[in-house]
Amino acid sequence: MEELLNELSRNGQQGYSVPEIDVPFEIIEKHINKESLRTKVLTLPQVSEPSLRRHFTRLSHLNFALTTHFYPLGSCTMKYNPPVNDRLSQLPGFAELHPYQSEESLQGLLELLYKLERSLCELTGMASFTLQPAAGAHGEFTGLLIIHNYFKSKQDNRTKIIVPDSAHGTNPASAALAGFEIIPVKSMANGCLDLELIRRTLTPEVAAIMLTVPNTLGVFEKEILAISELAHKNGSLLYYDGANLNAILGTARPGDFGFDIIHVNLHKTFSTPHGGGGPGAGPVVLSSRLAPFAPVPFIKRDGDTFALVEDASGTQALGRLTAFHGQMGMFVRALSYILSHGADGLKQASEDAVLNANYVRARLADLMSLPFGNRPCMHEVLFDDTWLKDTGVTTLDFAKAMIDEGYHPMTMYFPLVVHGAMLIEPTESESLASLELFIMTLRDLAMSALRGETKRFEGAPFYAPRNRLDETRAARSPVLRWTKPAPIVEAKAAAE
């Protein structure tokens, strides 16, 4: 078991050398509230520099990373991140800038942001952009606030948002946070929305329909143009969850489907997978009718000069959403990804992602069950647990056994509308050879389950740094603070 850094601590060891503070205490006290000053010595681990580096290197070896393994997580687009994009984001001209610098000294960065906005508008078929939202869910919330302000400006009190049952959970959460009532609609047996049900659900109170195209079931909404027509005829807007944009990039544009607002997960589609909790970036693209409601600051171009418009008083623009102007490193990576691929490269990436998912589907369909029939999927393929019936093996067991074979589990139990869901997204990054090895591994596991070899699954993983944990307890009662153990007392002294 890997020791905690506090447990490696030994009095007198240190891995740093910094000068003593030379600011008189009375000056510190003058500028910092007394309540904010520490009254006790800060207890930090005392370790040497070699010990510290070895500790974190050992921990890194326990990580499952895209640089070492294939990530089959569905609906997360955990694809390979080209190191060149990381290197460009770390160039001093980007990484060492400060948001309080003058605009004159930030022209290069502002030009980059402007080019990224224009590129994303072209790729999505939309008119305007805001780069501020810090993640996909933040982008959703931003979009819903814009929808709210749009109808408020028209003095049209619309209070409801239609959300499919296959949507990402952040969709209804963001809508509720923005003050809307959620109207859920069920998917049909083929994984698509029922056009007649949408028609009946659209009332004068509906502000928008939130859709993911293709949806989280791996299916393209074939009636999207008819849904768009119904929504706009009702005076409602169409919101696009851009989580699955990787499936249609360069081939189709959401704006051409009739969407009015889109959030784009730069950290999924454009170079920077979001494993580990961030940083993320969820810019929002707007149609021409919603462009006046984009939040400040936004970039304005005047010839070869770029400026940040900070004050939008007297307009319909939203106020600031985040400090400064978003995740600069993500923006550099995204533009680098777009420019290095070009239009043809982005199109090929999406086509390869769809091809890879369908190859996995075709090679596993004889063993694992498909909830919507064995027909083409988009960028991810969805299996359910029907094939595991009477085997004594669950989706969780199967996923944990994958760890013993060197693979991160696929997305489990999502979408919620599919029982025992196993959602696999190979992305465009994987070669035929890596896909074949993955497929043969899953076939071997599947045949073991079907033969009733339950010992291979019960309690798995067996060969990982950690065996199966009580995940429910870990989520509900996490231990987040290290507690210093009591001093060891000699047995003789304790007996006395």
For each residue, the residues with C-beta under 8 A, 3 or more apart:
1:
2: 58 59 62 465
3: 7 8 55
4: 7 8 482
5: 8 9 45 47 52 55
6: 9 45 482 484
7: 3 4
8: 3 4 5 45 47 51 55
9: 5 6 13 45 46 47
10: 13 46 47
11: 46
12: 46
13: 9 10 46 47 48 51
14: 17 46 47 48
15: 47 48 49 50 51 52
16: 49
17: 14
18:
19: 22
20:
21:
22: 19
23: 27 28
24: 27 28
25: 28 29
26: 29 30
27: 23 24 30 31
28: 23 24 25 31 32 37
29: 25 26 32 34 37
30: 26 27
31: 27 28
32: 28 29 36 37
33: 36 37
34: 29 37
35:
36: 32 33
37: 28 29 32 33 34
38: 42
39:
40:
41:
42: 38
43:
44:
45: 5 6 8 9
46: 9 10 11 12 13 14
47: 5 8 9 10 13 14 15 51 52 55
48: 13 14 15 51 52
49: 15 16 52 53
50: 15 53 54
51: 8 13 15 47 48 54 55
52: 5 15 47 48 49 55 56
53: 49 50 56 57
54: 50 51 57 58
55: 3 5 8 47 51 52 58 59
56: 52 53 59 60
57: 53 54 60 61
58: 2 54 55 61 62
59: 2 55 56 62 63
60: 56 57 63
61: 57 58
62: 2 58 59 465
63: 59 60
64: 68 69 71 408
65: 68 69
66: 69 71 78 79 80 81 273 275 429
67:
68: 64 65
69: 64 65 66 406 407 408
70: 407 408 426 430 434 438
71: 64 66 76 78 79 273 275 408 427
72: 407 408 409 410 424 425 426 438
73: 76 78 408 409 410 411 423 425
74: 218 380 381 382 410 411 414 423 424 425
75: 168 216 243 244 380 411 414 423 425
76: 71 73 268 273 274 275 411 425
77: 243 246 265 268 269 273 379 425 427
78: 66 71 73 273 275 425 427
79: 66 71 246 273 353 427 428 429
80: 66 427 429
81: 66 85 86 271 272 273 333
82: 85 86 271 337 340
83: 86 87
84: 87 88 336 340
85: 81 82 88 89 271 272 332 333 336 337 340
86: 81 82 83 89 90 333
87: 83 84 90 91
88: 84 85 91 94 332 333 336
89: 85 86 94 95 328 329 330 332 333 336
90: 86 87 94 95 329
91: 87 88 94 95 332
92: 95 96
93: 96 97 108 109
94: 88 89 90 91 97 109 112 328 329 332
95: 89 90 91 92 329
96: 92 93
97: 93 94 101 106 109 328
98: 101
99: 323 324 325
100:
101: 97 98 105 106
102: 105 106
103: 106 107 110 306 307 308
104: 107
105: 101 102
106: 97 101 102 103 109 110
107: 103 104 110 111 305 306
108: 93 111 112
109: 93 94 97 106 112 113 328
110: 103 106 107 113 114 299 306 307 308
111: 107 108 114 115 306
112: 94 108 109 115 116 331 332 335
113: 109 110 116 117 131 299 306 325 331
114: 110 111 117 118 299 301 306
115: 111 112 118 119 335
116: 112 113 119 120 131 331 334 335 338
117: 113 114 120 121 129 131 283 299
118: 114 115 121 122
119: 115 116 122 123 335 338
120: 116 117 123 124 126 129 264 283 285
121: 117 118 124 125 126 127 128 129 285
122: 118 119 125
123: 119 120 249 250 253 338 346
124: 120 121 242 245 253 254 255 262 264 285
125: 121 122 253 254 255 256
126: 120 121 129 254 255 259 262 285 286 287
127: 121 286 287 288 291
128: 121 285 286 287 288 290 291 294
129: 117 120 121 126 283 284 285 286 294 298
130: 133 142 283 284 286 294 295 298 321
131: 113 116 117 281 283 325 326 331
132: 142 283 295 297 320 321 322 325 326
133: 130 138 139 141 142 263 281 282 283 284 321 322 326
134: 138 278 279 280 281 282 322 326 327
135: 138 139 265 267 274 278 280 281 282
136: 139 140 170 241 242 243 263 265 268 280 282
137: 140 141 170 173 174 282
138: 133 134 135 141 142 280 282 321 322
139: 133 135 136 142 143 242 263 264 265 282 283 284
140: 136 137 143 144 170 171 174 175 210 239 241 263 282
141: 133 137 138 144 145 174 177 178
142: 130 132 133 138 139 145 146 263 282 284 295 318 321
143: 139 140 146 147 174 239 261 262 263 284
144: 140 141 147 148 161 174 175 177 178 180 208 239
145: 141 142 148 149 178 318
146: 142 143 149 150 261 284 286 290 293 294 295 318
147: 143 144 150 151 178 207 208 237 239 261 290
148: 144 145 151 152 178 179 180 207
149: 145 146 152 153 293 316 318
150: 146 147 153 154 237 289 290 293
151: 147 148 154 156 157 158 207
152: 148 149 155 156
153: 149 150 293 316
154: 150 151
155: 152
156: 151 152 235
157: 151 205
158: 151 204 205 206 207 236
159: 179 180 181 205 207
160: 180 181 182 183 203 205 206 207
161: 144 172 175 180 181 182 183 206 207 208 209 210 239
162: 183 184 185 198 201 202 206 208 209 210
163: 167 171 172 175 182 183 184 185 209 210
164: 167 184 185 186 187 193 210 211 212 215
165: 184 185 186 187 416 417
166: 187 191 212 215 216 217 415 417
167: 163 164 171 172 210 211 212 215 216 241
168: 75 171 212 216 241 243
169: 172 173
170: 136 137 140 173 174
171: 140 163 167 168 174 175 210 212 241
172: 161 163 167 169 175 176 182 184
173: 137 169 170 176 177
174: 137 140 141 143 144 170 171 177 178
175: 140 144 161 163 171 172 178 180 182 210
176: 172 173 179 180 181 182
177: 141 144 173 174
178: 141 144 145 147 148 174 175
179: 148 159 176
180: 144 148 159 160 161 175 176 207
181: 159 160 161 176
182: 160 161 163 172 175 176
183: 160 161 162 163 201 206
184: 162 163 164 165 172
185: 162 163 164 165 193 194 197 198 201
186: 164 165 194 197 417
187: 164 165 166 191 192 193 194 215 217 417
188: 191 192 193 194
189: 372
190: 219 372 373
191: 166 187 188 215 217 218 219 371 372
192: 187 188 215 219 221 222 223
193: 164 185 187 188 197 198 211 221 223 227
194: 185 186 187 188 197 198
195: 198 199 223 226 227 230
196: 199 200
197: 185 186 193 194 200 201
198: 162 185 193 194 195 201 202 209 227 230 231
199: 195 196 202 230
200: 196 197
201: 162 183 185 197 198 206
202: 162 198 199 206 209 230 231 234 236
203: 160 206 234
204: 158 234 235
205: 157 158 159 160
206: 158 160 161 162 183 201 202 203 209 234 236
207: 147 148 151 158 159 160 161 180 236 237
208: 144 147 161 162 231 236 237 238 239 260 261
209: 161 162 163 198 202 206 227 231 236 237 238 239
210: 140 161 162 163 164 167 171 175 239 241
211: 164 167 193 215 221 224 227 238 239 240 241 259
212: 164 166 167 168 171 215 216 240 241 243 244
213: 220 221 224 240 244 248 254 257
214: 218 219 220 221 244 247 248 378 379
215: 164 166 167 187 191 192 211 212 218 219 220 221 244
216: 75 166 167 168 212 243 244 414 415 423
217: 166 187 191 371 372 382 415 417 418
218: 74 191 214 215 357 377 378 379 380 381 382 423
219: 190 191 192 214 215 372 377 378
220: 213 214 215 224 247 378
221: 192 193 211 213 214 215 224 227
222: 192
223: 192 193 195 226 227
224: 211 213 220 221 227 228 257 258
225: 228 229 257 258
226: 195 223 229 230
227: 193 195 198 209 211 221 223 224 230 231 238
228: 224 225 231 232 238 257 258 259
229: 225 226 232 233 258
230: 195 198 199 202 226 227 233 234
231: 198 202 208 209 227 228 234 236 237 238 258
232: 228 229 235 236 237 238 258
233: 229 230
234: 202 203 204 206 230 231
235: 156 204 232
236: 158 202 206 207 208 209 231 232
237: 147 150 207 208 209 231 232 260 261 290
238: 208 209 211 227 228 231 232 257 258 259 260 261
239: 140 143 144 147 161 208 209 210 211 259 260 261 262
240: 211 212 213 254 257 259 261 262 263
241: 136 140 167 168 171 210 211 212 244 263
242: 124 136 139 245 254 262 263 264 265 269 282
243: 75 77 136 168 212 216 265 268
244: 75 212 213 214 215 216 241 247 248 378 379 380
245: 124 242 248 249 254 264 265 268 269
246: 77 79 249 268 269 349 350 353 379 427 428
247: 214 220 244 350 353 354 378 379 380
248: 213 214 244 245 251 252 253 254 350 378
249: 123 245 246 269 346 347 349 350
250: 123 343 344 346 347 348 349 350
251: 248 347 350 351
252: 248 256 257
253: 123 124 125 248 256 257
254: 124 125 126 213 240 242 245 248 257 259 262
255: 124 125 126 258 259 262 285 287
256: 125 252 253
257: 213 224 225 228 238 240 252 253 254
258: 224 225 228 229 231 232 238 255
259: 126 211 228 238 239 240 254 255 262 287
260: 208 237 238 239 286 287 289 290
261: 143 146 147 208 237 238 239 240 284 285 286 287 290
262: 124 126 143 239 240 242 254 255 259 284 285
263: 133 136 139 140 142 143 240 241 242 282 283 284 285
264: 120 124 139 242 245 269 270 282 283 284 285
265: 77 135 136 139 242 243 245 268 269 274 280 281 282
266: 269 270 271 272 280 281 282 283 330 331 333 334
267: 135 270 272 273 274 278 279 280 281 282 330
268: 76 77 136 243 245 246 265 273 274
269: 77 242 245 246 249 264 265 266
270: 264 266 267 333 334 337 338
271: 81 82 85 266 333 334 336 337
272: 81 85 266 267 281 330 333 334
273: 66 71 76 77 78 79 81 267 268
274: 76 135 265 267 268 277 278 280
275: 66 71 76 78
276:
277: 274
278: 134 135 267 274
279: 134 267 327 329 330
280: 134 135 136 138 265 266 267 274 327 330
281: 131 133 134 135 265 266 267 272 326 327 330 331 334
282: 133 134 135 136 137 138 139 140 142 242 263 264 265 266 267
283: 117 120 129 130 131 132 133 139 263 264 266 326
284: 129 130 133 139 142 143 146 261 262 263 264 294
285: 120 121 124 126 128 129 255 261 262 263 264
286: 126 127 128 129 130 146 260 261 290 291 293 294
287: 126 127 128 255 259 260 261 290 291
288: 127 128 291
289: 150 260
290: 128 146 147 150 237 260 261 286 287 293 294
291: 127 128 286 287 288 294
292: 315 316 317
293: 146 149 150 153 286 290 316 317 318
294: 128 129 130 146 284 286 290 291 298 317 318
295: 130 132 142 146 298 317 318 319 320 321
296: 309 310 311 312 317 318 319 320
297: 132 308 309 310 320 325
298: 129 130 294 295 308 309 317
299: 110 113 114 117 306 307 308 309
300: 306 307 308 309
301: 114 305 306 307
302: 305 306 307
303:
304:
305: 107 301 302
306: 103 107 110 111 113 114 299 300 301 302
307: 103 110 299 300 301 302
308: 103 110 297 298 299 300 325
309: 296 297 298 299 300 312
310: 296 297
311: 296
312: 296 309 315 317
313:
314:
315: 292 312
316: 149 153 292 293
317: 292 293 294 295 296 298 312
318: 142 145 146 149 293 294 295 296 321
319: 295 296
320: 132 295 296 297 323
321: 130 132 133 138 142 295 318
322: 132 133 134 138 325 326
323: 99 320
324: 99
325: 99 113 131 132 297 308 322 328
326: 131 132 133 134 281 283 322 330 331
327: 134 279 280 281 330 331
328: 89 94 97 109 325 331 332
329: 89 90 94 95 279 332 333
330: 89 266 267 272 279 280 281 326 327 333 334
331: 112 113 116 131 266 281 326 327 328 334 335
332: 85 88 89 91 94 112 328 329 335 336
333: 81 85 86 88 89 266 270 271 272 329 330 336 337
334: 116 266 270 271 272 281 330 331 337 338
335: 112 115 116 119 331 332 338 339
336: 84 85 88 89 271 332 333 339 340
337: 82 85 270 271 333 334 340 341
338: 116 119 123 270 334 335 341 346
339: 335 336 342
340: 82 84 85 336 337 345
341: 337 338 344 345 346 349
342: 339 345 346
343: 250 346 347
344: 250 341 347 348
345: 340 341 342 348 349
346: 123 249 250 338 341 342 343 349 350
347: 249 250 251 343 344 350 351
348: 250 344 345 351 352 428
349: 246 249 250 341 345 346 352 353 428
350: 246 247 248 249 250 251 346 347 353 354 379 428
351: 251 347 348 354 355 428
352: 348 349 355 356 428
353: 79 246 247 349 350 356 357 379 425 426 427 428
354: 247 350 351 357 358 377 378 379
355: 351 352 358 359
356: 352 353 359 360 426 427 428 430 435
357: 218 353 354 360 361 377 378 379 380 381 424 425 426
358: 354 355 361 362 376 377 381
359: 355 356 362 363 426 432 435
360: 356 357 363 364 381 424 426 435 438 439
361: 357 358 364 365 370 374 376 377 381
362: 358 359 365
363: 359 360 439 443
364: 360 361 367 368 381 383 439 442 443 446
365: 361 362 368 370 374
366:
367: 364 387 443 446 447 450
368: 364 365 383 387 422 442 446
369: 383 384 385 386 387
370: 361 365 373 374 381 382 383 384
371: 191 217 382 383 384 386 418 421
372: 189 190 191 217 219 375 382
373: 190 370
374: 361 365 370
375: 372
376: 358 361
377: 218 219 354 357 358 361 380 381 382
378: 214 218 219 220 244 247 248 354 357
379: 77 214 218 244 246 247 350 353 354 357 425 427
380: 74 75 218 244 247 357 377 423 424 425
381: 74 218 357 358 360 361 364 370 377 423 424 425
382: 74 217 218 370 371 372 377 415 418 421 422 423 424
383: 364 368 369 370 371 387 421 422 423 424
384: 369 370 371 387 418 419 420 421 422
385: 369 388 389 394 395 419 420 421 422
386: 369 371 389 419 420
387: 367 368 369 383 384 446 450
388: 385 391 393 394 395 398 420 449
389: 385 386
390:
391: 388 449 450 452 454
392: 452 454
393: 388 397 398 449 454 457
394: 385 388 397 398 420
395: 385 388 398 399 412 413 420 421 422
396: 399 400 412
397: 393 394 400 401 457 458 460
398: 388 393 394 395 401 402 422 445 446 449 457
399: 395 396 402 403 409 410 412 422
400: 396 397 403 404 409 457 460 461 468
401: 397 398 404 405 445 456 457 460 461
402: 398 399 405 407 408 409 410 441 442 445
403: 399 400 406 407 408 409 460 461 464
404: 400 401 460 461 462 463 464
405: 401 402 441 444 445
406: 69 403 441
407: 69 70 72 402 403 438 441
408: 64 69 70 71 72 73 402 403
409: 72 73 399 400 402 403 412
410: 72 73 74 399 402 422 423 424 425
411: 73 74 75 76 414 421 422 423 424 425
412: 395 396 399 409 421 422 423
413: 395 416 420 421
414: 74 75 216 411 421 423
415: 166 216 217 382 418 421 423
416: 165 413 421
417: 165 166 186 187 217
418: 217 371 382 384 415 421
419: 384 385 386
420: 384 385 386 388 394 395 413
421: 371 382 383 384 385 395 411 412 413 414 415 416 418
422: 368 382 383 384 385 395 398 399 410 411 412
423: 73 74 75 216 218 380 381 382 383 410 411 412 414 415
424: 72 74 357 360 380 381 382 383 410 411
425: 72 73 74 75 76 77 78 353 357 379 380 381 410 411
426: 70 72 353 356 357 359 360 429 430 435 438
427: 71 77 78 79 80 246 353 356 379 430
428: 79 246 348 349 350 351 352 353 356
429: 66 79 80 426
430: 70 356 426 427 434 435 438
431: 434 435
432: 359 435 436
433: 436 437
434: 70 430 431 437 438
435: 356 359 360 426 430 431 432 438 439
436: 432 433 439 440
437: 433 434 440 441
438: 70 72 360 407 426 430 434 435 441 442
439: 360 363 364 435 436 442 443
440: 436 437 443 444
441: 402 405 406 407 437 438 444 445
442: 364 368 402 438 439 445 446
443: 363 364 367 439 440 446 447
444: 405 440 441 447 448
445: 398 401 402 405 441 442 448 449 456
446: 364 367 368 387 398 442 443 449 450
447: 367 443 444 450 451
448: 444 445 451 453 456 457
449: 388 391 393 398 445 446 452 453 454 456 457
450: 367 387 391 446 447
451: 447 448
452: 391 392 449
453: 448 449 456 457
454: 391 392 393 449 457 458
455: 458
456: 401 445 448 449 453 460
457: 393 397 398 400 401 448 449 453 454 460
458: 397 454 455
459: 462 467 468
460: 397 400 401 403 404 456 457 468
461: 400 401 403 404 464 466 467 468
462: 404 459 467
463: 404
464: 403 404 461 467
465: 2 62
466: 461 469
467: 459 461 462 464
468: 400 459 460 461
469: 466 474
470: 473 474
471: 474 475
472: 475 476
473: 470 476 477
474: 469 470 471 477 478
475: 471 472 478
476: 472 473
477: 473 474
478: 474 475
479:
480:
481:
482: 4 6
483:
484: 6
485:
486:
487:
488:
489: 493 494
490: 493 494
491: 494 495
492: 495 496
493: 489 490 496
494: 489 490 491
495: 491 492
496: 492 493
